């Protein structure tokens, strides 16, 4: 899906390059963005949910489904357990968030205390 003509041009260019490299037609539909639909609840933070201690600790911070689902920390931890970010990098990132230092340290302590 694309948002504007610039994105469409890039998509078409990549599609053509890939077609030439593979020597076959690409069947992927290209259509304009018409809205975002959240995945079902069971798919939200899918990888993180494999760690009950992490979920329990985060639900203490974010008790409602929406607050948990929308929490940057939950999203970043989901990336961590999927293997997309290293723990040291995540902890460093938290310390750069535009929140008070005391809140940063609280989040770092929570993350370090999780039984992975």
N, C-alpha and C positions, 0 to 999 in steps of 0.2 A: 504494500500500500504506500502511496505517496501523498504528501501534503501540498506540493506545488510543482510547477513545471521544471524547476531546477532539480528536484529529487527525481522526477520522472526521467529526465535526461540522463542522470547518473545511472539509474536502474537499467534503462535501455542499453546504455553503453556496456555495463557489466554483463548484462544478458547476452549481448552480441559477442563480447570477448569470450565468455564461457562457451557459447555455441560454437565459435571457431575453434576453441581448444578441444572441445569434445567431439566436434564434427557431427553433431546431431541437434535437432530442434529442442529448445527448452519449452516445457509445457506449463511453467508457472504463470498463473494469472497475475497481471499487473492492474491494479484498480485504485481509484482515489480513496483516501482515508475518509471514512464516514462515521467514525466514532469508535470508542474503546469499550470493550466489554470485559469485565473482570472474569477470571476463571472461577469455577465453582469453589466453594469454601474448602473442600477436601484437597484441592490443588494449590491453595495459597500456602506459601512457605513450605512447600512439599519436602524439601531436603531437611530443613530445620526440624520438622515434626518427627523426624527419626531420632531425635535427642530429647527425651521427655524432661530431663532436668533443665535444659535450655528453655523449653517451652514454658515450664512451670515458673522459672525465674522471670522470664519476659512477661508472662501474664500477670505477675505481681505489679509490674510497671505499667502494662497496657492491658487492663482487665476486659475491655470490650473487644469484640471481633474486629471492628473497624479500627480501633486504636492500635491493636496488635498488627493487623494487616497493613496499616499505613506507616508503621514505625520504621524509620531508617535503620535503626539498630537490628530489627528483625530481618529486614531485607539484606543487610550486609552480612549478618550471621548465616543466612540462608546461602549466600554466595561463598562464605568461608567453608561450610560443611560440604558444599558441592565441589570445592577445590579450586575456586576461581580467585581466591585471595588468601594470603598467608596471615596467620594470627598476628605476627609482629606488625605487618602492614596495616591490618585492621585496627589494632590498638593505637598505632601512630595516627591513623586517619581520624579516629574518635577525638583525639587530642587537638585536632585542627577544626572540628566542628564549631560553628558559631553559636555556642552555648556557654554558660558560665563554667569556669574551670572546675568548680566543685561538682557540677553535674557531669562533666567529662570524666572526672576521677571516679565518680559513683558508677558510671557505665563501664569503665575499664575494670573496676573491682568486680562488678557482676559478671562480665565476660570471663575474667580470669578465674572466677569461682565456679563456673559451670563444669560439670563432669561430662567430658566428651567421651 
